Amino acid sequence: MFSPNQYIQGITVESVFSVIKRIFSGINTSRNTNLSNKETKFKYLMYNIHRLIQLIKK
């Protein structure tokens, strides 16, 4: 059974994945596995930059 903290953390992670898919497209266009992994990491980086800019504007 999950603790309430693990459950909340899981919801947060799924929310972040959902935002990344909506904003930066959930489809990796790379054919090579290494390039696909790099593309995914780049999307995570872009999400963090996007989120940081949103927080600074507030």
C-alpha positions as CSV (number, residue, x, y, z in Angstrom):
1,M,0.0,0.0,0.0
2,F,1.2,3.5,-0.8
3,S,1.7,6.2,1.8
4,P,-0.1,9.5,1.2
5,N,3.2,11.2,0.4
6,Q,4.0,8.7,-2.3
7,Y,0.5,9.0,-3.8
8,I,0.8,12.8,-3.9
9,Q,4.3,12.6,-5.4
10,G,2.9,10.2,-8.1
11,I,0.1,12.6,-9.0
12,T,2.7,15.4,-9.3
13,V,4.9,13.4,-11.6
14,E,2.0,12.4,-13.8
15,S,0.9,16.1,-14.0
16,V,4.3,17.2,-15.2
17,F,4.4,14.4,-17.8
18,S,1.0,15.6,-19.0
19,V,2.1,19.2,-19.3
20,I,5.3,18.2,-21.2
21,K,3.2,16.2,-23.7
22,R,0.7,19.0,-24.2
23,I,3.3,21.8,-24.6
24,F,6.2,20.1,-26.3
25,S,4.4,17.2,-28.1
26,G,4.5,13.7,-26.6
27,I,6.0,12.2,-29.7
28,N,9.7,11.7,-30.2
29,T,10.6,12.0,-33.9
30,S,14.1,10.5,-33.5
31,R,14.6,7.0,-35.0
32,N,17.8,6.2,-33.0
33,T,17.3,5.3,-29.4
34,N,20.2,7.5,-28.2
35,L,18.7,10.5,-30.0
36,S,15.3,9.7,-28.7
37,N,16.6,9.7,-25.1
38,K,18.4,13.0,-25.8
39,E,15.2,14.5,-27.2
40,T,13.2,13.5,-24.1
41,K,15.9,15.0,-21.8
42,F,15.8,18.2,-23.9
43,K,12.0,18.4,-23.5
44,Y,12.4,18.0,-19.7
45,L,15.0,20.8,-19.7
46,M,12.7,23.0,-21.8
47,Y,9.9,22.4,-19.4
48,N,12.1,23.4,-16.4
49,I,13.1,26.6,-18.2
50,H,9.4,27.3,-19.1
51,R,8.3,26.7,-15.5
52,L,11.2,28.9,-14.2
53,I,10.1,31.8,-16.5
54,Q,6.5,31.4,-15.3
55,L,7.6,31.6,-11.7
56,I,9.8,34.7,-12.3
57,K,6.9,36.5,-14.0
58,K,4.7,36.2,-10.8
